[in-house]
Amino acid sequence: MRPRERRSILTSLGQRTLVMGILNVTPDSFSDGGHYIDPARAIEHALDMVALGADLIDLGAESTRPGHAPLSADEEWRRIETILEPLREAIDVPISIDTYKGEVASKALAAGIDLVNDVWGGKRDEGTLLAAAAYDAPLILMHNSTDEPELRGDVVEIVCEALQTLVDQAIQAGVSRDKIILDPGIGFGKTMQQNLRLINETNAIKRLGYPVLVGTSRKSVIGHVLNLPVQERVEGTAATVALAIARGADIVRVHDVGAMARVVRMTDAMVRA
């Protein structure tokens, strides 16, 4: 793969909310598993998302839905490698790699991926931190408690403290402070009420001093509130996106890019005027 200059999202943060389009090249993701395993179809979908307003594309090869089957680093990289070069050539927006494996993150960054999105925030594999540090790449650190007992106490305080610990570990590993982005991890080891509160108090995460990404798209918290299946959660997602932006979110990670890009523009017009 040919090297290229890394595309940055950091210069736009704070000026407007960025839309991260989800591209899952997986057979088993909770919302669109199997739809985009074929590279040609995946690239077509990425092009559509960019045309509809995606500011960056999040490429993932392993499902993180509850009960998902873990994937080896070799198999994860095989899926990514198949699409990465043609995807890089097809779109002109930054690409993030959705992985918690250091080996995959390092190979992806070497191949020209622009940033790393680690749903375990380096807890599972410090290699993602080291890879981001080595390539001076932005790194999204997400709070994930799916491997722990039910969170008890003030969920906002718990998540903020845990995220600060992840930040400290990332900086110790060599990640630049100005390259860190935080994600409260909506849906990852939290109850419905805890998820709702975290969305409503996104500003508490923002007060840690880093840009904040919020990913609520089509998630079960919306399904539980509205009693709707995955494919009918667009309006519920829109409500969570608008509120998260009003509370300080800098990036929203979404499936339905066209609709959510319009929600983002309208919300920005009100809260960033």
One Martini backbone bead per residue (centre of mass of N, CA, C, O) as a GRO file, in nm:
protein
  273
    1MET     BB    1   0.097   0.036   0.021
    2ARG     BB    2   0.062   0.363  -0.009
    3PRO     BB    3   0.169   0.632   0.115
    4ARG     BB    4   0.029   0.900   0.324
    5GLU     BB    5  -0.112   1.168   0.429
    6ARG     BB    6  -0.248   1.257   0.714
    7ARG     BB    7  -0.571   1.307   0.810
    8SER     BB    8  -0.738   1.568   0.979
    9ILE     BB    9  -0.983   1.647   1.248
   10LEU     BB   10  -0.876   1.863   1.457
   11THR     BB   11  -0.928   2.143   1.309
   12SER     BB   12  -1.261   2.113   1.339
   13LEU     BB   13  -1.274   2.114   1.626
   14GLY     BB   14  -1.532   2.335   1.766
   15GLN     BB   15  -1.678   2.448   1.503
   16ARG     BB   16  -1.808   2.156   1.458
   17THR     BB   17  -1.989   1.881   1.401
   18LEU     BB   18  -1.898   1.555   1.350
   19VAL     BB   19  -1.942   1.293   1.107
   20MET     BB   20  -1.952   0.943   1.170
   21GLY     BB   21  -1.926   0.679   0.960
   22ILE     BB   22  -2.039   0.348   0.939
   23LEU     BB   23  -1.810   0.063   0.856
   24ASN     BB   24  -1.907  -0.272   0.831
   25VAL     BB   25  -1.693  -0.572   0.780
   26THR     BB   26  -1.934  -0.771   0.885
   27PRO     BB   27  -2.151  -1.054   0.974
   28ASP     BB   28  -2.245  -0.948   1.309
   29SER     BB   29  -2.370  -0.689   1.339
   30PHE     BB   30  -2.649  -0.552   1.486
   31SER     BB   31  -2.740  -0.372   1.219
   32ASP     BB   32  -2.523  -0.449   0.942
   33GLY     BB   33  -2.461  -0.738   0.915
   34GLY     BB   34  -2.324  -0.832   0.589
   35HIS     BB   35  -2.366  -0.583   0.388
   36TYR     BB   36  -2.018  -0.507   0.364
   37ILE     BB   37  -1.815  -0.737   0.281
   38ASP     BB   38  -1.811  -0.641   0.011
   39PRO     BB   39  -1.598  -0.418  -0.116
   40ALA     BB   40  -1.774  -0.272  -0.326
   41ARG     BB   41  -2.009  -0.214  -0.131
   42ALA     BB   42  -1.849  -0.062   0.083
   43ILE     BB   43  -1.750   0.170  -0.098
   44GLU     BB   44  -2.026   0.269  -0.185
   45HIS     BB   45  -2.117   0.341   0.103
   46ALA     BB   46  -1.894   0.545   0.164
   47LEU     BB   47  -1.963   0.740  -0.066
   48ASP     BB   48  -2.248   0.798   0.030
   49MET     BB   49  -2.173   0.917   0.309
   50VAL     BB   50  -2.005   1.151   0.203
   51ALA     BB   51  -2.231   1.278   0.027
   52LEU     BB   52  -2.421   1.309   0.301
   53GLY     BB   53  -2.181   1.417   0.536
   54ALA     BB   54  -1.927   1.273   0.600
   55ASP     BB   55  -1.614   1.339   0.775
   56LEU     BB   56  -1.588   1.029   0.854
   57ILE     BB   57  -1.459   0.688   0.865
   58ASP     BB   58  -1.556   0.380   1.032
   59LEU     BB   59  -1.356   0.093   1.040
   60GLY     BB   60  -1.495  -0.241   1.082
   61ALA     BB   61  -1.427  -0.614   1.157
   62GLU     BB   62  -1.557  -0.623   1.456
   63SER     BB   63  -1.785  -0.705   1.658
   64THR     BB   64  -1.962  -0.537   1.962
   65ARG     BB   65  -2.180  -0.703   2.029
   66PRO     BB   66  -2.356  -0.884   2.221
   67GLY     BB   67  -2.200  -1.200   2.198
   68HIS     BB   68  -1.962  -1.186   2.038
   69ALA     BB   69  -1.714  -1.311   1.832
   70PRO     BB   70  -1.405  -1.337   1.850
   71LEU     BB   71  -1.116  -1.204   1.681
   72SER     BB   72  -0.852  -1.235   1.514
   73ALA     BB   73  -0.600  -1.046   1.401
   74ASP     BB   74  -0.573  -1.182   1.124
   75GLU     BB   75  -0.873  -1.167   1.038
   76GLU     BB   76  -0.914  -0.867   1.074
   77TRP     BB   77  -0.692  -0.780   0.872
   78ARG     BB   78  -0.801  -0.923   0.624
   79ARG     BB   79  -1.059  -0.750   0.599
   80ILE     BB   80  -0.916  -0.472   0.583
   81GLU     BB   81  -0.706  -0.512   0.354
   82THR     BB   82  -0.914  -0.556   0.123
   83ILE     BB   83  -1.029  -0.236   0.150
   84LEU     BB   84  -0.826  -0.003   0.209
   85GLU     BB   85  -0.705   0.091  -0.060
   86PRO     BB   86  -0.973   0.154  -0.217
   87LEU     BB   87  -1.082   0.346   0.000
   88ARG     BB   88  -0.858   0.558  -0.006
   89GLU     BB   89  -0.907   0.624  -0.314
   90ALA     BB   90  -1.224   0.702  -0.296
   91ILE     BB   91  -1.174   0.885  -0.043
   92ASP     BB   92  -1.129   1.231   0.128
   93VAL     BB   93  -1.154   1.121   0.415
   94PRO     BB   94  -1.112   1.021   0.707
   95ILE     BB   95  -0.984   0.717   0.870
   96SER     BB   96  -1.093   0.480   1.095
   97ILE     BB   97  -1.000   0.229   1.338
   98ASP     BB   98  -1.194  -0.037   1.473
   99THR     BB   99  -0.986  -0.121   1.747
  100TYR     BB  100  -0.813  -0.329   2.021
  101LYS     BB  101  -0.559  -0.404   1.844
  102GLY     BB  102  -0.232  -0.339   1.805
  103GLU     BB  103  -0.163  -0.485   1.541
  104VAL     BB  104  -0.387  -0.356   1.371
  105ALA     BB  105  -0.328  -0.059   1.423
  106SER     BB  106  -0.039  -0.057   1.310
  107LYS     BB  107  -0.105  -0.152   1.021
  108ALA     BB  108  -0.309   0.072   0.955
  109LEU     BB  109  -0.120   0.315   0.996
  110ALA     BB  110   0.095   0.220   0.791
  111ALA     BB  111  -0.142   0.225   0.554
  112GLY     BB  112  -0.309   0.523   0.632
  113ILE     BB  113  -0.454   0.556   0.868
  114ASP     BB  114  -0.568   0.826   1.081
  115LEU     BB  115  -0.720   0.663   1.319
  116VAL     BB  116  -0.810   0.546   1.652
  117ASN     BB  117  -1.076   0.313   1.768
  118ASP     BB  118  -1.109   0.221   2.112
  119VAL     BB  119  -1.341   0.030   2.299
  120TRP     BB  120  -1.105  -0.011   2.545
  121GLY     BB  121  -0.880   0.215   2.583
  122GLY     BB  122  -0.629  -0.007   2.628
  123LYS     BB  123  -0.711  -0.246   2.822
  124ARG     BB  124  -0.659  -0.499   2.632
  125ASP     BB  125  -0.433  -0.321   2.452
  126GLU     BB  126  -0.152  -0.122   2.456
  127GLY     BB  127  -0.088  -0.119   2.146
  128THR     BB  128  -0.271   0.116   2.062
  129LEU     BB  129  -0.111   0.334   2.208
  130LEU     BB  130   0.166   0.281   2.074
  131ALA     BB  131   0.072   0.327   1.785
  132ALA     BB  132  -0.028   0.618   1.814
  133ALA     BB  133   0.244   0.726   1.913
  134ALA     BB  134   0.426   0.638   1.670
  135TYR     BB  135   0.214   0.804   1.458
  136ASP     BB  136   0.074   1.053   1.573
  137ALA     BB  137  -0.227   0.968   1.641
  138PRO     BB  138  -0.536   0.967   1.686
  139LEU     BB  139  -0.737   0.882   1.992
  140ILE     BB  140  -1.001   0.674   2.092
  141LEU     BB  141  -1.148   0.666   2.419
  142MET     BB  142  -1.338   0.409   2.566
  143HIS     BB  143  -1.593   0.321   2.770
  144ASN     BB  144  -1.578  -0.020   2.921
  145SER     BB  145  -1.802  -0.257   3.123
  146THR     BB  146  -1.870  -0.560   3.013
  147ASP     BB  147  -1.648  -0.708   3.224
  148GLU     BB  148  -1.833  -0.606   3.456
  149PRO     BB  149  -2.010  -0.527   3.691
  150GLU     BB  150  -2.254  -0.352   3.776
  151LEU     BB  151  -2.296  -0.029   3.794
  152ARG     BB  152  -2.234   0.155   4.099
  153GLY     BB  153  -2.360   0.462   4.125
  154ASP     BB  154  -2.219   0.730   3.977
  155VAL     BB  155  -2.186   0.715   3.643
  156VAL     BB  156  -2.037   0.977   3.577
  157GLU     BB  157  -1.804   0.947   3.775
  158ILE     BB  158  -1.706   0.672   3.683
  159VAL     BB  159  -1.646   0.747   3.385
  160CYS     BB  160  -1.456   0.985   3.434
  161GLU     BB  161  -1.242   0.831   3.597
  162ALA     BB  162  -1.182   0.615   3.380
  163LEU     BB  163  -1.098   0.809   3.154
  164GLN     BB  164  -0.862   0.938   3.305
  165THR     BB  165  -0.700   0.678   3.322
  166LEU     BB  166  -0.675   0.635   3.016
  167VAL     BB  167  -0.526   0.896   2.962
  168ASP     BB  168  -0.279   0.846   3.140
  169GLN     BB  169  -0.189   0.589   2.987
  170ALA     BB  170  -0.156   0.718   2.709
  171ILE     BB  171   0.056   0.929   2.787
  172GLN     BB  172   0.261   0.725   2.899
  173ALA     BB  173   0.279   0.585   2.602
  174GLY     BB  174   0.292   0.874   2.406
  175VAL     BB  175   0.041   1.026   2.377
  176SER     BB  176  -0.090   1.302   2.274
  177ARG     BB  177  -0.298   1.514   2.425
  178ASP     BB  178  -0.403   1.647   2.137
  179LYS     BB  179  -0.506   1.330   2.037
  180ILE     BB  180  -0.750   1.308   2.232
  181ILE     BB  181  -1.054   1.109   2.255
  182LEU     BB  182  -1.380   1.083   2.399
  183ASP     BB  183  -1.592   0.797   2.516
  184PRO     BB  184  -1.864   0.685   2.716
  185GLY     BB  185  -2.008   0.421   2.612
  186ILE     BB  186  -2.277   0.361   2.485
  187GLY     BB  187  -2.390   0.030   2.580
  188PHE     BB  188  -2.124  -0.044   2.767
  189GLY     BB  189  -2.229  -0.161   3.067
  190LYS     BB  190  -2.522  -0.027   3.075
  191THR     BB  191  -2.800   0.101   3.156
  192MET     BB  192  -3.056   0.274   3.047
  193GLN     BB  193  -3.034   0.506   3.258
  194GLN     BB  194  -2.730   0.549   3.228
  195ASN     BB  195  -2.732   0.626   2.930
  196LEU     BB  196  -2.921   0.870   2.952
  197ARG     BB  197  -2.741   1.030   3.146
  198LEU     BB  198  -2.485   1.047   2.975
  199ILE     BB  199  -2.608   1.206   2.747
  200ASN     BB  200  -2.712   1.447   2.931
  201GLU     BB  201  -2.383   1.451   3.049
  202THR     BB  202  -2.158   1.526   2.836
  203ASN     BB  203  -2.030   1.777   2.980
  204ALA     BB  204  -1.865   1.610   3.186
  205ILE     BB  205  -1.668   1.495   2.980
  206LYS     BB  206  -1.572   1.768   2.863
  207ARG     BB  207  -1.435   1.867   3.139
  208LEU     BB  208  -1.167   1.697   3.095
  209GLY     BB  209  -1.043   1.838   2.808
  210TYR     BB  210  -1.183   1.681   2.561
  211PRO     BB  211  -1.292   1.551   2.304
  212VAL     BB  212  -1.626   1.428   2.202
  213LEU     BB  213  -1.771   1.111   2.155
  214VAL     BB  214  -2.095   0.993   2.027
  215GLY     BB  215  -2.264   0.658   2.040
  216THR     BB  216  -2.623   0.585   1.955
  217SER     BB  217  -2.682   0.428   1.706
  218ARG     BB  218  -2.952   0.212   1.730
  219LYS     BB  219  -2.965   0.148   2.018
  220SER     BB  220  -3.110  -0.014   2.287
  221VAL     BB  221  -3.202   0.239   2.440
  222ILE     BB  222  -3.401   0.313   2.213
  223GLY     BB  223  -3.561   0.049   2.200
  224HIS     BB  224  -3.665   0.061   2.497
  225VAL     BB  225  -3.814   0.332   2.488
  226LEU     BB  226  -3.978   0.268   2.194
  227ASN     BB  227  -4.019  -0.023   2.102
  228LEU     BB  228  -3.787  -0.084   1.870
  229PRO     BB  229  -3.628  -0.172   1.609
  230VAL     BB  230  -3.339  -0.104   1.460
  231GLN     BB  231  -3.467   0.021   1.179
  232GLU     BB  232  -3.660   0.230   1.387
  233ARG     BB  233  -3.420   0.453   1.522
  234VAL     BB  234  -3.384   0.740   1.397
  235GLU     BB  235  -3.536   0.940   1.584
  236GLY     BB  236  -3.394   0.855   1.844
  237THR     BB  237  -3.115   0.927   1.747
  238ALA     BB  238  -3.169   1.226   1.694
  239ALA     BB  239  -3.220   1.304   1.989
  240THR     BB  240  -2.938   1.220   2.098
  241VAL     BB  241  -2.767   1.395   1.913
  242ALA     BB  242  -2.878   1.673   1.987
  243LEU     BB  243  -2.817   1.659   2.291
  244ALA     BB  244  -2.514   1.600   2.280
  245ILE     BB  245  -2.443   1.865   2.138
  246ALA     BB  246  -2.567   2.056   2.354
  247ARG     BB  247  -2.348   1.906   2.567
  248GLY     BB  248  -2.058   1.893   2.367
  249ALA     BB  249  -2.032   1.737   2.123
  250ASP     BB  250  -1.802   1.672   1.839
  251ILE     BB  251  -1.890   1.368   1.778
  252VAL     BB  252  -2.087   1.150   1.562
  253ARG     BB  253  -2.193   0.810   1.552
  254VAL     BB  254  -2.331   0.676   1.239
  255HIS     BB  255  -2.552   0.532   1.002
  256ASP     BB  256  -2.758   0.779   0.926
  257VAL     BB  257  -2.618   1.026   0.768
  258GLY     BB  258  -2.823   1.211   0.630
  259ALA     BB  259  -3.007   1.268   0.873
  260MET     BB  260  -2.779   1.344   1.084
  261ALA     BB  261  -2.655   1.582   0.930
  262ARG     BB  262  -2.908   1.758   0.963
  263VAL     BB  263  -2.918   1.757   1.267
  264VAL     BB  264  -2.641   1.882   1.308
  265ARG     BB  265  -2.682   2.150   1.158
  266MET     BB  266  -2.922   2.247   1.328
  267THR     BB  267  -2.790   2.232   1.607
  268ASP     BB  268  -2.548   2.412   1.547
  269ALA     BB  269  -2.715   2.670   1.482
  270MET     BB  270  -2.796   2.691   1.790
  271VAL     BB  271  -2.519   2.618   1.972
  272ARG     BB  272  -2.286   2.772   1.762
  273ALA     BB  273  -2.369   3.081   1.705
   0.00000   0.00000   0.00000
